[in-house]
């Protein structure tokens, strides 16, 4: 599990070499906000987007790491695609075949030659989310790919040149009690430039701006007096949680006006159970109820749930699917 320790905050004004961003730049990158910490992070993303350096994006769940990766690809001007991979959701026994591809007959079920996801990112951007979940064997092969610029499919003897740009993302410092969750040599290779996205609780005034933007997009308005409630929420799920609350609020709003009461109801509905509650003696419901309460207690963090349960993240994703629960 990654450590909950936060990395040192960057200076809010940033180095003098960074180009300032206007509101249009921020919106084009998919970010809404005026807080100095966010503007610093997005400025870094834009400044280094046209280089070949790997980018390592750090931040809590829901802070917008995937949005940041898409912004880097957009600004890079690369002709290839953005290939988005959640490493925590890849089945452990299929990771290498998915990433590097395989030759026919390389393993049971490999009926044809197939290129992997790295080859799909040719001349584009490969985004590895939850990079800390990548198995160690796959980490070693990824390091070789980054150093040589070549991919060898499973069961093959031929190396293929694949130009691509790597963007990786993880939670906090990619550390746990035993040390790095990544091989240190790979971690050093990934750190071409490190960009930390601040949590919403440290982005003064941004929660209100995001809520207003979302409301306008859904033909609703925020009534006067909603700002303090939005500002004072801890938002453990960050932007993902706020957007979820606003989606419920827009559905509940009378005549398209979101009031304090609407917001309060939308917040409370995020932690309640369905109205049609099965009998408490139903073993399946009891199990789901216990799991749901654990998810809420651990702030819906897949990494925290996996560590608390002593299982791999892919197992947590399977549990969530079985219980029809979604990470907010």
C-alpha positions as CSV (number, residue, x, y, z in Angstrom):
1,X,0.0,0.0,0.0
2,X,1.2,3.5,-0.7
3,X,1.9,5.7,2.2
4,X,-0.6,8.3,3.2
5,X,2.3,10.7,3.8
6,X,2.0,13.7,1.6
7,X,5.0,14.9,-0.5
8,X,6.4,18.4,0.3
9,X,4.2,21.1,-1.1
10,X,5.8,23.1,-4.0
11,X,6.2,26.9,-3.6
12,X,2.9,28.4,-4.6
13,X,4.3,30.9,-7.0
14,X,6.6,28.3,-8.7
15,X,9.9,29.0,-10.5
16,X,10.1,32.1,-12.6
17,X,10.6,30.0,-15.8
18,X,7.0,28.6,-15.7
19,X,4.6,30.3,-18.1
20,X,1.5,31.6,-16.4
21,X,-1.8,29.9,-17.3
22,X,-5.1,31.7,-17.9
23,X,-8.6,30.3,-17.2
24,X,-8.9,29.0,-20.8
25,X,-5.6,27.1,-20.4
26,X,-6.9,25.5,-17.2
27,X,-10.3,24.5,-18.7
28,X,-8.7,23.1,-21.9
29,X,-6.6,20.9,-19.6
30,X,-9.8,19.7,-17.9
31,X,-9.2,21.5,-14.6
32,X,-11.4,24.1,-12.9
33,X,-9.8,26.2,-10.2
34,X,-7.8,29.2,-9.3
35,X,-5.8,28.0,-6.3
36,X,-2.0,28.6,-6.5
37,X,-1.1,25.0,-5.9
38,X,-3.3,23.7,-8.7
39,X,-2.0,26.4,-11.1
40,X,1.5,25.5,-10.3
41,X,0.9,21.8,-11.0
42,X,-0.9,22.4,-14.3
43,X,1.8,24.9,-15.4
44,X,4.4,22.2,-14.8
45,X,2.4,19.7,-16.9
46,X,2.2,22.1,-19.8
47,X,5.8,23.2,-19.6
48,X,7.1,19.7,-19.9
49,X,4.4,18.3,-22.2
50,X,6.4,18.7,-25.4
51,X,9.5,17.0,-24.1
52,X,10.3,13.3,-24.1
53,X,10.7,13.1,-20.4
54,X,8.6,10.6,-18.4
55,X,6.1,12.4,-16.2
56,X,5.2,11.0,-12.8
57,X,1.9,12.4,-11.4
58,X,1.3,12.0,-7.7
59,X,-1.9,12.6,-5.8
60,X,-4.7,11.3,-3.7
61,X,-7.6,9.4,-5.3
62,X,-10.0,11.7,-7.2
63,X,-7.5,14.6,-7.6
64,X,-7.5,14.3,-11.4
65,X,-4.4,12.2,-12.3
66,X,-6.1,10.8,-15.4
67,X,-7.2,14.3,-16.4
68,X,-3.6,15.5,-16.0
69,X,-2.3,12.7,-18.2
70,X,-4.8,13.6,-20.9
71,X,-3.7,17.2,-20.7
72,X,0.0,16.2,-21.2
73,X,-1.0,14.2,-24.2
74,X,-3.1,16.9,-25.7
75,X,-0.4,19.6,-25.3
76,X,2.3,17.2,-26.5
77,X,1.1,17.4,-30.1
78,X,2.0,13.7,-30.6
79,X,0.4,12.0,-33.6
80,X,-0.3,8.7,-31.8
81,X,-3.0,7.7,-29.3
82,X,-3.2,8.1,-25.6
83,X,-3.4,4.5,-24.2
84,X,-4.8,4.5,-20.7
85,X,-4.0,1.5,-18.4
86,X,-5.1,1.0,-14.8
87,X,-2.3,-1.3,-13.5
88,X,-4.4,-2.3,-10.5
89,X,-7.1,-3.7,-12.7
90,X,-4.9,-5.9,-14.8
91,X,-5.1,-9.6,-13.9
92,X,-1.7,-10.6,-12.4
93,X,-1.2,-13.6,-14.8
94,X,-2.0,-11.5,-17.9
95,X,-0.1,-8.3,-17.1
96,X,3.0,-9.0,-19.3
97,X,1.0,-10.3,-22.2
98,X,-1.3,-7.2,-22.1
99,X,1.6,-4.7,-21.9
100,X,4.2,-6.3,-24.1
101,X,2.1,-8.5,-26.5
102,X,2.8,-12.1,-27.4
103,X,3.6,-14.5,-30.2
104,X,1.2,-17.3,-31.2
105,X,1.7,-20.3,-28.9
106,X,3.6,-18.3,-26.2
107,X,1.1,-19.6,-23.6
108,X,-2.2,-21.4,-23.5
109,X,-4.8,-19.4,-25.4
110,X,-2.3,-17.4,-27.4
111,X,-3.8,-18.3,-30.8
112,X,-2.4,-15.4,-32.8
113,X,0.5,-12.9,-32.8
114,X,-0.7,-9.8,-30.9
115,X,0.9,-6.5,-30.1
116,X,0.6,-5.2,-26.5
117,X,-0.6,-1.9,-25.1
118,X,2.8,-0.4,-25.3
119,X,2.8,-0.9,-29.1
120,X,-0.7,0.6,-29.2
121,X,0.9,3.8,-27.9
122,X,3.3,4.1,-30.8
123,X,4.1,7.8,-31.4
124,X,1.7,8.6,-28.6
125,X,1.4,8.5,-24.9
126,X,1.3,5.5,-22.6
127,X,-0.5,6.3,-19.3
128,X,0.1,3.8,-16.5
129,X,-2.3,4.6,-13.6
130,X,-1.7,3.0,-10.2
131,X,1.9,2.2,-11.3
132,X,2.6,0.9,-7.8
133,X,0.4,-2.1,-8.5
134,X,2.5,-3.4,-11.4
135,X,4.1,-6.8,-10.5
136,X,7.9,-6.7,-10.0
137,X,8.6,-8.9,-13.0
138,X,6.7,-6.6,-15.3
139,X,8.5,-3.6,-13.7
140,X,11.9,-5.1,-14.7
141,X,10.7,-5.5,-18.3
142,X,9.2,-2.1,-18.4
143,X,12.5,-0.6,-17.3
144,X,14.2,-2.3,-20.2
145,X,11.7,-1.0,-22.6
146,X,12.2,2.6,-21.3
147,X,16.0,2.3,-21.5
148,X,16.1,0.7,-25.0
149,X,13.0,2.0,-26.6
150,X,12.3,-1.5,-27.8
151,X,9.6,-4.1,-27.0
152,X,9.9,-7.8,-27.1
153,X,6.7,-9.7,-27.2
154,X,6.3,-12.8,-25.0
155,X,7.7,-15.9,-26.8
156,X,9.4,-13.8,-29.4
157,X,13.1,-13.3,-30.3
158,X,12.6,-10.0,-32.2
159,X,12.8,-6.6,-30.6
160,X,10.5,-3.9,-32.0
161,X,11.3,-0.2,-31.9
162,X,8.4,1.7,-30.3
163,X,8.6,5.4,-29.8
164,X,6.2,6.6,-27.1
165,X,6.0,8.9,-24.1
166,X,5.4,7.5,-20.7
167,X,3.1,9.2,-18.1
168,X,2.7,7.3,-14.8
169,X,0.6,8.0,-11.8
170,X,0.4,6.9,-8.2
171,X,-0.8,7.8,-4.7
172,X,1.4,9.9,-2.4
173,X,5.1,8.9,-2.5
174,X,4.7,5.3,-3.8
175,X,6.0,4.2,-0.4
176,X,4.9,1.7,2.2
177,X,6.2,0.5,5.5
178,X,8.6,-1.9,3.7
179,X,9.9,0.8,1.3
180,X,9.2,1.6,-2.3
181,X,6.3,-0.2,-4.0
182,X,8.3,0.2,-7.2
183,X,11.8,-1.0,-8.0
184,X,14.0,2.0,-7.2
185,X,15.7,1.8,-10.6
186,X,12.3,2.1,-12.3
187,X,11.2,4.9,-10.0
188,X,14.3,6.9,-10.8
189,X,13.7,6.3,-14.5
190,X,10.1,7.5,-14.2
191,X,11.0,10.7,-12.4
192,X,11.8,12.8,-15.5
193,X,9.5,15.4,-13.9
194,X,7.3,14.8,-10.8
195,X,4.0,16.7,-10.5
196,X,1.9,16.5,-7.4
197,X,-1.8,17.4,-7.6
198,X,-3.1,19.0,-4.4
199,X,-6.1,17.5,-2.7
200,X,-9.3,19.6,-2.9
201,X,-9.2,20.5,0.8
202,X,-6.0,22.4,0.1
203,X,-7.4,24.2,-2.9
204,X,-9.1,27.2,-1.3
205,X,-12.2,28.4,-3.2
206,X,-11.9,25.7,-5.9
207,X,-14.8,23.5,-4.6
208,X,-17.2,26.3,-5.1
209,X,-15.9,27.0,-8.6
210,X,-16.2,23.3,-9.6
211,X,-19.7,23.1,-8.2
212,X,-20.8,26.2,-10.1
213,X,-19.3,25.0,-13.3
214,X,-20.9,21.6,-13.0
215,X,-24.3,23.2,-12.1
216,X,-24.1,25.4,-15.2
217,X,-23.3,22.4,-17.4
218,X,-26.4,20.7,-16.2
219,X,-28.7,23.8,-16.5
220,X,-28.8,24.4,-12.7
221,X,-27.7,27.2,-10.4
222,X,-26.4,27.4,-6.9
223,X,-28.5,29.4,-4.5
224,X,-26.8,32.1,-2.4
225,X,-25.3,30.7,0.8
226,X,-24.1,27.3,-0.6
227,X,-20.5,28.4,-0.7
228,X,-19.7,27.8,3.0
229,X,-21.0,24.3,2.9
230,X,-19.0,23.5,-0.1
231,X,-15.9,25.2,1.3
232,X,-16.1,23.4,4.7
233,X,-16.5,19.9,3.5
234,X,-13.3,17.7,3.9
235,X,-13.9,16.0,0.5
236,X,-11.9,12.8,1.2
237,X,-12.8,11.6,-2.3
238,X,-11.7,15.0,-3.8
239,X,-13.1,16.1,-7.2
240,X,-14.6,12.6,-7.9
241,X,-16.6,12.9,-4.7
242,X,-17.7,16.5,-5.3
243,X,-18.8,15.7,-8.9
244,X,-20.8,12.8,-7.5
245,X,-22.5,15.0,-5.0
246,X,-23.3,17.6,-7.6
247,X,-24.8,15.0,-9.9
248,X,-27.2,14.0,-7.1
249,X,-27.9,17.7,-6.3
250,X,-28.8,18.6,-9.9
251,X,-31.2,15.6,-9.9
252,X,-32.8,16.8,-6.6
253,X,-32.9,20.5,-7.4
254,X,-36.3,22.0,-7.6
255,X,-36.7,24.3,-10.7
256,X,-33.0,23.9,-11.3
257,X,-32.0,25.7,-8.1
258,X,-29.6,23.9,-5.7
259,X,-30.1,25.1,-2.1
260,X,-28.3,24.3,1.1
261,X,-31.0,21.7,1.8
262,X,-30.4,20.1,-1.6
263,X,-26.7,19.9,-1.0
264,X,-27.1,18.5,2.5
265,X,-29.4,15.8,1.1
266,X,-27.1,15.0,-1.8
267,X,-24.2,14.7,0.7
268,X,-26.1,12.3,2.9
269,X,-27.3,10.1,0.1
270,X,-23.7,9.3,-0.7
271,X,-23.4,7.2,2.4
272,X,-26.9,5.7,2.7
273,X,-28.1,2.3,1.6
274,X,-30.8,1.6,-1.0
275,X,-34.3,2.1,0.2
276,X,-35.4,-1.5,-0.5
277,X,-33.3,-3.1,2.2
278,X,-33.2,-6.9,2.2
279,X,-33.8,-8.7,5.5
280,X,-31.0,-8.3,7.9
281,X,-30.6,-12.1,8.2
282,X,-29.8,-12.5,4.5
283,X,-26.1,-13.6,4.5
284,X,-25.5,-11.9,1.1
285,X,-26.9,-8.6,2.4
286,X,-25.0,-8.8,5.7
287,X,-21.7,-9.4,3.7
288,X,-22.4,-6.5,1.4
289,X,-23.4,-4.3,4.2
290,X,-20.2,-5.0,6.1
291,X,-18.1,-4.5,3.0
292,X,-19.9,-1.2,2.2
293,X,-19.3,0.1,5.7
294,X,-15.6,-0.8,5.4
295,X,-15.3,1.0,2.0
296,X,-16.9,4.1,3.6
297,X,-14.6,3.9,6.6
298,X,-11.5,3.7,4.3
299,X,-12.7,6.6,2.1
300,X,-13.3,4.3,-0.9
301,X,-9.5,4.1,-1.4
302,X,-8.8,0.8,-3.3
303,X,-5.2,0.9,-2.0
304,X,-6.3,1.2,1.6
305,X,-9.0,-1.5,1.3
306,X,-6.5,-3.9,-0.3
307,X,-4.0,-3.4,2.5
308,X,-6.7,-3.6,5.2
309,X,-8.0,-6.9,3.7
310,X,-4.5,-8.3,2.9
311,X,-5.3,-8.8,-0.8
312,X,-4.2,-7.5,-4.1
313,X,-6.0,-4.5,-5.6
314,X,-7.4,-6.6,-8.5
315,X,-9.2,-8.6,-5.9
316,X,-10.7,-5.4,-4.4
317,X,-12.0,-4.4,-7.9
318,X,-13.5,-7.9,-8.2
319,X,-15.3,-7.6,-4.8
320,X,-16.6,-4.1,-5.8
321,X,-18.0,-5.6,-9.0
322,X,-19.6,-8.6,-7.2
323,X,-21.3,-6.3,-4.6
324,X,-22.3,-3.8,-7.3
325,X,-20.4,-1.0,-5.6
326,X,-18.5,1.7,-7.4
327,X,-15.5,3.7,-6.3
328,X,-16.8,7.3,-6.0
